[in-house]
């Protein structure tokens, strides 16, 4: 019997169909807070290493960005190339 290993599937624009669910009440992690802070300062762009405000980093994983999108704090462009903070995130986290 042969075991076939599958590579983890990358996120695709079709995955965002369920991303606009009800907002979560769970606290966000420190890494998510850092990514949200960078998105509040300006939009994040997708690079091969992840999402970042500039090409030199710091970089945030797709998993981090998608979890913030599901929570309703970030909005991804249709092509998943840019991530921006939502109005809700600006109201809650900007100080």
N, CA, C and O atoms as a MOPAC input file, in Angstrom:
PM7 MOZYME 1SCF
protein

 N      0.83200 1    -1.16700 1     0.00000 1
 C      0.00000 1     0.00000 1     0.00000 1
 C      0.89100 1     1.25000 1     0.00000 1
 O      1.84100 1     1.35100 1     0.77600 1
 N      0.57000 1     2.17900 1    -0.87000 1
 C      1.34700 1     3.38700 1    -1.01100 1
 C      0.61300 1     4.56300 1    -0.37600 1
 O     -0.58800 1     4.74300 1    -0.57500 1
 N      1.34000 1     5.34400 1     0.37500 1
 C      0.75600 1     6.52800 1     1.00400 1
 C      1.08800 1     7.73900 1     0.13800 1
 O      2.25100 1     7.96700 1    -0.19500 1
 N      0.08600 1     8.50100 1    -0.21900 1
 C      0.28900 1     9.68300 1    -1.04400 1
 C      0.13600 1    10.91200 1    -0.15200 1
 O     -0.90700 1    11.12000 1     0.46800 1
 N      1.18100 1    11.71200 1    -0.10000 1
 C      1.13500 1    12.93400 1     0.68100 1
 C      0.68200 1    14.08000 1    -0.20700 1
 O      1.12500 1    14.19900 1    -1.35000 1
 N     -0.18900 1    14.91200 1     0.30700 1
 C     -0.67500 1    16.05800 1    -0.43700 1
 C     -0.10700 1    17.33600 1     0.15000 1
 O     -0.00100 1    17.48900 1     1.36700 1
 N      0.25700 1    18.24900 1    -0.73600 1
 C      0.73500 1    19.54200 1    -0.27200 1
 C     -0.45200 1    20.34500 1     0.25200 1
 O     -1.56500 1    20.18600 1    -0.24800 1
 N     -0.23600 1    21.20000 1     1.24800 1
 C     -1.33200 1    22.03700 1     1.72100 1
 C     -1.81000 1    22.95700 1     0.59200 1
 O     -1.00300 1    23.49100 1    -0.16900 1
 N     -3.10000 1    23.13000 1     0.49800 1
 C     -3.67700 1    23.92200 1    -0.57200 1
 C     -3.54500 1    25.40200 1    -0.25600 1
 O     -3.82300 1    25.83100 1     0.86400 1
 N     -3.11600 1    26.18600 1    -1.24900 1
 C     -3.01500 1    27.62900 1    -1.07600 1
 C     -4.39600 1    28.24400 1    -1.13300 1
 O     -5.30400 1    27.70000 1    -1.76300 1
 N     -4.55000 1    29.36200 1    -0.48300 1
 C     -5.83500 1    30.06900 1    -0.48500 1
 C     -6.11200 1    30.61600 1    -1.87700 1
 O     -5.20200 1    31.09900 1    -2.55000 1
 N     -7.35800 1    30.54300 1    -2.30800 1
 C     -7.78600 1    31.04800 1    -3.60900 1
 C     -8.92700 1    32.03800 1    -3.41100 1
 O     -9.56700 1    32.04000 1    -2.35900 1
 N     -9.18900 1    32.87700 1    -4.40800 1
 C    -10.28500 1    33.83800 1    -4.26200 1
 C    -11.62500 1    33.18300 1    -3.93900 1
 O    -12.44800 1    33.79700 1    -3.26000 1
 N    -11.86900 1    31.97600 1    -4.39400 1
 C    -13.11800 1    31.29300 1    -4.09600 1
 C    -13.26900 1    30.96300 1    -2.61700 1
 O    -14.38400 1    30.76200 1    -2.13500 1
 N    -12.14900 1    30.90700 1    -1.89400 1
 C    -12.19300 1    30.61700 1    -0.46600 1
 C    -12.80200 1    31.76500 1     0.32800 1
 O    -13.21400 1    31.58400 1     1.47400 1
 N    -12.85800 1    32.93300 1    -0.27500 1
 C    -13.35700 1    34.10400 1     0.43500 1
 C    -14.87300 1    34.15000 1     0.48000 1
 O    -15.43500 1    35.01900 1     1.14800 1
 N    -15.54800 1    33.25000 1    -0.20400 1
 C    -17.00600 1    33.25300 1    -0.20000 1
 C    -17.53800 1    33.08000 1     1.21700 1
 O    -18.55900 1    33.67300 1     1.56700 1
 N    -16.87200 1    32.28800 1     2.02800 1
 C    -17.30400 1    32.05600 1     3.40200 1
 C    -16.61700 1    32.99600 1     4.39000 1
 O    -16.86400 1    32.92300 1     5.59400 1
 N    -15.76200 1    33.87100 1     3.88700 1
 C    -14.98600 1    34.73400 1     4.77100 1
 C    -15.80700 1    35.86300 1     5.36400 1
 O    -15.36100 1    36.50700 1     6.31300 1
 N    -16.98100 1    36.12100 1     4.83900 1
 C    -17.77100 1    37.24800 1     5.33300 1
 C    -18.83000 1    36.79100 1     6.31300 1
 O    -19.90400 1    37.38700 1     6.38700 1
 N    -18.54600 1    35.74300 1     7.06600 1
 C    -19.48700 1    35.23800 1     8.06200 1
 C    -19.63800 1    36.20500 1     9.21800 1
 O    -19.15800 1    37.33800 1     9.16000 1
 N    -20.29500 1    35.76300 1    10.25200 1
 C    -20.52200 1    36.63200 1    11.40400 1
 C    -19.20300 1    36.93500 1    12.09300 1
 O    -18.31800 1    36.08000 1    12.13700 1
 N    -19.05900 1    38.13000 1    12.62700 1
 C    -17.80900 1    38.50300 1    13.29200 1
 C    -17.55700 1    37.64300 1    14.52600 1
 O    -18.48000 1    37.28900 1    15.25900 1
 N    -16.31500 1    37.32500 1    14.73200 1
 C    -15.94500 1    36.52100 1    15.89100 1
 C    -15.76700 1    37.41200 1    17.10600 1
 O    -15.39700 1    38.58100 1    16.99200 1
 N    -16.02900 1    36.85800 1    18.23500 1
 C    -15.83000 1    37.62200 1    19.46400 1
 C    -14.52100 1    37.24300 1    20.14600 1
 O    -14.16300 1    37.82800 1    21.16800 1
 N    -13.79900 1    36.26400 1    19.58700 1
 C    -12.55000 1    35.81400 1    20.19900 1
 C    -11.47400 1    36.88900 1    20.04100 1
 O    -11.47100 1    37.64100 1    19.06700 1
 N    -10.57700 1    36.95000 1    20.99500 1
 C     -9.48500 1    37.91300 1    20.94300 1
 C     -8.51100 1    37.52400 1    19.83800 1
 O     -8.34400 1    36.34200 1    19.53600 1
 N     -7.87700 1    38.51300 1    19.24100 1
 C     -6.92500 1    38.20900 1    18.18400 1
 C     -5.53600 1    38.05000 1    18.78800 1
 O     -5.23500 1    38.60900 1    19.84200 1
 N     -4.69800 1    37.28300 1    18.10900 1
 C     -3.35200 1    36.98900 1    18.59800 1
 C     -2.44100 1    38.19600 1    18.40400 1
 O     -2.81600 1    39.17200 1    17.75400 1
 N     -1.25600 1    38.12100 1    18.96800 1
 C     -0.28500 1    39.21200 1    18.85100 1
 C      0.13600 1    39.39800 1    17.39100 1
 O      0.30600 1    40.52800 1    16.93200 1
 N      0.30100 1    38.30600 1    16.67300 1
 C      0.70100 1    38.39700 1    15.26200 1
 C     -0.41500 1    39.02400 1    14.43400 1
 O     -0.15000 1    39.81800 1    13.53100 1
 N     -1.66400 1    38.67000 1    14.73900 1
 C     -2.79500 1    39.26600 1    14.04000 1
 C     -2.90700 1    40.74800 1    14.38100 1
 O     -3.24300 1    41.56200 1    13.52100 1
 N     -2.62700 1    41.09600 1    15.62800 1
 C     -2.65600 1    42.50200 1    16.04200 1
 C     -1.59800 1    43.29800 1    15.27900 1
 O     -1.85500 1    44.42800 1    14.86200 1
 N     -0.41000 1    42.71700 1    15.09500 1
 C      0.65800 1    43.39100 1    14.34900 1
 C      0.26300 1    43.57000 1    12.88400 1
 O      0.50400 1    44.62800 1    12.30100 1
 N     -0.34400 1    42.53900 1    12.28800 1
 C     -0.78300 1    42.63500 1    10.89500 1
 C     -1.88200 1    43.67900 1    10.75000 1
 O     -1.89800 1    44.43200 1     9.77600 1
 N     -2.79500 1    43.73000 1    11.70300 1
 C     -3.86900 1    44.71100 1    11.66900 1
 C     -3.30800 1    46.12400 1    11.83900 1
 O     -3.77700 1    47.05800 1    11.18700 1
 N     -2.32200 1    46.28400 1    12.69800 1
 C     -1.67200 1    47.58900 1    12.86300 1
 C     -1.01500 1    48.06300 1    11.57900 1
 O     -1.08400 1    49.24300 1    11.23700 1
 N     -0.37700 1    47.14200 1    10.86900 1
 C      0.24400 1    47.49500 1     9.58700 1
 C     -0.82000 1    47.84700 1     8.55100 1
 O     -0.62300 1    48.74800 1     7.73500 1
 N     -1.94100 1    47.13900 1     8.58400 1
 C     -3.02700 1    47.42200 1     7.63300 1
 C     -3.71000 1    48.74600 1     7.95700 1
 O     -4.18200 1    49.43600 1     7.05300 1
 N     -3.76600 1    49.10900 1     9.24300 1
 C     -4.34700 1    50.40100 1     9.61700 1
 C     -3.46300 1    51.55100 1     9.14100 1
 O     -3.97200 1    52.62500 1     8.82100 1
 N     -2.14700 1    51.34200 1     9.08900 1
 C     -1.21700 1    52.36400 1     8.61600 1
 C     -1.27800 1    52.52000 1     7.10000 1
 O     -1.02200 1    53.60900 1     6.58700 1
 N     -1.60400 1    51.47700 1     6.39000 1
 C     -1.69000 1    51.47900 1     4.93100 1
 C     -2.01100 1    50.08900 1     4.44900 1
 O     -1.99400 1    49.14100 1     5.23500 1
 N     -2.30100 1    49.94900 1     3.18100 1
 C     -2.68700 1    48.62000 1     2.69700 1
 C     -1.49600 1    47.67200 1     2.62500 1
 O     -0.35500 1    48.08600 1     2.41900 1
 N     -1.79100 1    46.40600 1     2.79800 1
 C     -0.77500 1    45.35700 1     2.70800 1
 C     -0.79900 1    44.78600 1     1.30300 1
 O     -1.86500 1    44.63700 1     0.70700 1
 N      0.36800 1    44.46800 1     0.77400 1
 C      0.47700 1    43.90000 1    -0.56600 1
 C      0.99000 1    42.46700 1    -0.44600 1
 O      1.75900 1    42.14400 1     0.45900 1
 N      0.55300 1    41.61700 1    -1.36900 1
 C      0.99200 1    40.22300 1    -1.33200 1
 C      2.33800 1    40.07900 1    -2.03200 1
 O      2.49900 1    40.49400 1    -3.18000 1
 N      3.29100 1    39.49300 1    -1.34100 1
 C      4.60800 1    39.16000 1    -1.86500 1
 C      4.76300 1    37.63700 1    -1.76300 1
 O      3.98800 1    36.99300 1    -1.05700 1
 N      5.74000 1    37.05400 1    -2.44800 1
 C      5.92000 1    35.59900 1    -2.35000 1
 C      6.10600 1    35.08800 1    -0.91500 1
 O      5.77000 1    33.93900 1    -0.62800 1
 N      6.63100 1    35.91300 1    -0.02000 1
 C      6.82800 1    35.49400 1     1.37400 1
 C      5.60300 1    35.73100 1     2.23800 1
 O      5.55200 1    35.24300 1     3.36700 1
 N      4.61500 1    36.46500 1     1.74400 1
 C      3.41300 1    36.76000 1     2.51800 1
 C      2.96700 1    38.19100 1     2.27400 1
 O      3.43500 1    38.84500 1     1.34200 1
 N      2.06900 1    38.67200 1     3.10700 1
 C      1.56600 1    40.04100 1     2.98700 1
 C      2.46100 1    40.98500 1     3.78600 1
 O      2.88900 1    40.65800 1     4.89200 1
 N      2.73900 1    42.15700 1     3.21800 1
 C      3.56200 1    43.15100 1     3.90100 1
 C      3.24500 1    44.53300 1     3.35900 1
 O      2.70400 1    44.66800 1     2.26100 1
 N      3.58400 1    45.56500 1     4.13500 1
 C      3.38200 1    46.93900 1     3.69300 1
 C      4.46500 1    47.34400 1     2.69800 1
 O      4.22800 1    48.18800 1     1.83400 1
 N      5.65200 1    46.75000 1     2.81400 1
 C      6.73200 1    47.01400 1     1.87400 1
 C      7.44600 1    45.70400 1     1.57200 1
 O      7.25000 1    44.70400 1     2.26300 1
 N      8.26500 1    45.71900 1     0.54500 1
 C      8.95000 1    44.50300 1     0.12300 1
 C      9.98300 1    43.99600 1     1.11100 1
 O     10.44800 1    42.86300 1     0.99400 1
 N     10.35000 1    44.82700 1     2.09100 1
 C     11.36000 1    44.40600 1     3.05100 1
 C     10.76200 1    43.81900 1     4.33200 1
 O     11.49400 1    43.38600 1     5.22100 1
 N      9.41600 1    43.80500 1     4.42100 1
 C      8.75100 1    43.15500 1     5.55500 1
 C      8.40800 1    44.12800 1     6.65300 1
 O      8.57800 1    45.33300 1     6.46400 1
 N      7.94300 1    43.67600 1     7.77100 1
 C      7.70200 1    42.28400 1     8.16100 1
 C      6.55300 1    41.65300 1     7.38000 1
 O      5.62900 1    42.34000 1     6.94500 1
 N      6.62600 1    40.34100 1     7.21000 1
 C      5.66100 1    39.60700 1     6.40600 1
 C      4.67000 1    38.86800 1     7.29800 1
 O      5.02400 1    38.38200 1     8.37200 1
 N      3.42900 1    38.79100 1     6.83800 1
 C      2.35900 1    38.10800 1     7.56300 1
 C      1.80000 1    37.01000 1     6.66600 1
 O      1.59400 1    37.23000 1     5.47200 1
 N      1.55600 1    35.84300 1     7.22500 1
 C      1.12200 1    34.69000 1     6.44400 1
 C     -0.29600 1    34.87000 1     5.91900 1
 O     -1.06300 1    35.69400 1     6.41900 1
 N     -0.62800 1    34.08400 1     4.90200 1
 C     -1.98600 1    34.11200 1     4.35200 1
 C     -2.98800 1    33.66900 1     5.40400 1
 O     -4.11100 1    34.17400 1     5.43700 1
 N     -2.61000 1    32.75300 1     6.24600 1
 C     -3.50600 1    32.26200 1     7.29900 1
 C     -3.87900 1    33.40000 1     8.25500 1
 O     -5.03600 1    33.52200 1     8.65800 1
 N     -2.90000 1    34.22900 1     8.61400 1
 C     -3.15700 1    35.36400 1     9.49800 1
 C     -4.10900 1    36.35400 1     8.84300 1
 O     -5.05200 1    36.82700 1     9.47700 1
 N     -3.86500 1    36.66600 1     7.58000 1
 C     -4.69100 1    37.63800 1     6.86400 1
 C     -6.10000 1    37.10200 1     6.66300 1
 O     -7.06800 1    37.84400 1     6.83300 1
 N     -6.23500 1    35.82500 1     6.30500 1
 C     -7.56600 1    35.24700 1     6.09600 1
 C     -8.36200 1    35.17000 1     7.39500 1
 O     -9.58200 1    35.33300 1     7.37900 1
 N     -7.68800 1    34.92200 1     8.52000 1
 C     -8.42300 1    34.87500 1     9.78400 1
 C     -8.93900 1    36.26200 1    10.15500 1
 O    -10.03300 1    36.38200 1    10.70700 1
 N     -8.17700 1    37.30200 1     9.86600 1
 C     -8.65200 1    38.66400 1    10.10800 1
 C     -9.77200 1    39.03600 1     9.14100 1
 O    -10.66600 1    39.80700 1     9.49000 1
 N     -9.72400 1    38.49200 1     7.93600 1
 C    -10.80100 1    38.73300 1     6.96800 1
 C    -12.08200 1    38.05600 1     7.43500 1
 O    -13.16200 1    38.64100 1     7.35000 1
 N    -11.97000 1    36.84000 1     7.92100 1
 C    -13.15400 1    36.13400 1     8.43600 1
 C    -13.75300 1    36.85100 1     9.63900 1
 O    -14.96500 1    36.81100 1     9.85100 1
 N    -12.90500 1    37.50500 1    10.42300 1
 C    -13.38200 1    38.24700 1    11.58800 1
 C    -13.97300 1    39.59500 1    11.20300 1
 O    -14.53100 1    40.29000 1    12.05200 1
 N    -13.85700 1    39.97600 1     9.92800 1
 C    -14.42300 1    41.23100 1     9.45700 1
 C    -13.53600 1    42.43500 1     9.72000 1
 O    -14.01600 1    43.56900 1     9.68800 1
 N    -12.24600 1    42.21600 1     9.97900 1
 C    -11.33600 1    43.31300 1    10.28100 1
 C    -10.50500 1    43.73700 1     9.08300 1
 O    -10.02900 1    44.87100 1     9.03600 1
 N    -10.32200 1    42.85000 1     8.11600 1
 C     -9.60200 1    43.16500 1     6.88400 1
 C    -10.48000 1    42.85400 1     5.69000 1
 O    -11.38400 1    42.02100 1     5.76000 1
 N    -10.19800 1    43.53700 1     4.59500 1
 C    -10.89100 1    43.28800 1     3.33900 1
 C     -9.83400 1    42.96500 1     2.29400 1
 O     -8.87200 1    43.71700 1     2.13000 1
 N    -10.00500 1    41.85300 1     1.58900 1
 C     -9.06900 1    41.46900 1     0.54000 1
 C     -9.62500 1    41.88500 1    -0.81300 1
 O    -10.83500 1    41.86500 1    -1.03800 1
 N     -8.71800 1    42.26100 1    -1.71200 1
 C     -9.13600 1    42.56700 1    -3.07100 1
 C     -9.56700 1    41.27300 1    -3.75600 1
 O     -9.27200 1    40.18000 1    -3.27200 1
 N    -10.25200 1    41.40000 1    -4.86200 1
 C    -10.76100 1    40.22900 1    -5.57600 1
 C     -9.64100 1    39.27900 1    -5.97400 1
 O     -9.82500 1    38.06200 1    -5.95000 1
 N     -8.50000 1    39.81200 1    -6.33400 1
 C     -7.37100 1    38.98300 1    -6.75500 1
 C     -6.50800 1    38.53200 1    -5.58000 1
 O     -5.51700 1    37.82800 1    -5.77400 1
 N     -6.88100 1    38.93600 1    -4.34900 1
 C     -6.13600 1    38.62000 1    -3.12800 1
 C     -4.73800 1    39.22800 1    -3.14200 1
 O     -3.83600 1    38.72100 1    -2.47500 1
 N     -4.55000 1    40.30500 1    -3.89100 1
 C     -3.24900 1    40.94400 1    -3.97300 1
 C     -3.05500 1    42.01000 1    -2.89700 1
 O     -1.93200 1    42.25500 1    -2.45800 1
 N     -4.15200 1    42.64300 1    -2.47300 1
 C     -4.07500 1    43.70700 1    -1.47700 1
 C     -5.01900 1    43.42900 1    -0.32100 1
 O     -6.09100 1    42.85400 1    -0.50900 1
 N     -4.62000 1    43.83600 1     0.86900 1
 C     -5.45500 1    43.72100 1     2.07200 1
 C     -5.52200 1    45.09000 1     2.73300 1
 O     -4.49600 1    45.73100 1     2.96200 1
 N     -6.74300 1    45.53500 1     3.03900 1
 C     -6.92900 1    46.82400 1     3.69400 1
 C     -7.80700 1    46.64400 1     4.92500 1
 O     -8.60400 1    45.71000 1     5.00300 1
 N     -7.65100 1    47.54000 1     5.87100 1
 C     -8.45600 1    47.49400 1     7.09600 1
 C     -9.87200 1    47.97200 1     6.78500 1
 O    -10.06600 1    48.88200 1     5.97900 1
 N    -10.85000 1    47.35800 1     7.42600 1
 C    -12.24900 1    47.74500 1     7.23100 1
 C    -12.59400 1    48.92000 1     8.14900 1
 O    -11.82800 1    49.27800 1     9.04400 1
 N    -13.75000 1    49.50100 1     7.90500 1
 C    -14.22900 1    50.60900 1     8.73900 1
 C    -14.40600 1    50.13900 1    10.17800 1
 O    -14.10600 1    50.87000 1    11.12200 1
 N    -14.89200 1    48.92200 1    10.33400 1
 C    -15.09900 1    48.34000 1    11.66800 1
 C    -13.78200 1    48.23300 1    12.42800 1
 O    -13.72100 1    48.53600 1    13.61900 1
 N    -12.72100 1    47.79900 1    11.73300 1
 C    -11.41100 1    47.68200 1    12.37200 1
 C    -10.87200 1    49.05100 1    12.76100 1
 O    -10.26800 1    49.20300 1    13.82300 1
 N    -11.08500 1    50.04200 1    11.91400 1
 C    -10.61600 1    51.39600 1    12.24000 1
 C    -11.34000 1    51.95000 1    13.46800 1
 O    -10.73500 1    52.63000 1    14.29600 1
 N    -12.63300 1    51.65800 1    13.58100 1
 C    -13.38700 1    52.14200 1    14.72600 1
 C    -12.94100 1    51.46300 1    16.03100 1
 O    -12.85600 1    52.10600 1    17.07800 1
 N    -12.66200 1    50.17100 1    15.95400 1
 C    -12.33300 1    49.40500 1    17.15200 1
 C    -10.87300 1    49.60000 1    17.58300 1
 O    -10.60000 1    49.81800 1    18.76300 1
 N     -9.93200 1    49.52000 1    16.62100 1
 C     -8.50800 1    49.42500 1    16.97600 1
 C     -7.69100 1    50.67300 1    16.76200 1
 O     -6.57600 1    50.74500 1    17.27900 1
 N     -8.17400 1    51.66900 1    16.03000 1
 C     -7.34500 1    52.87100 1    15.85600 1
 C     -7.40700 1    53.69300 1    17.14100 1
 O     -8.44900 1    53.81000 1    17.78500 1
 N     -6.27500 1    54.24400 1    17.48100 1
 C     -6.24500 1    55.03900 1    18.71300 1
 C     -5.53800 1    56.34800 1    18.54000 1
 O     -5.43300 1    57.12400 1    19.49000 1

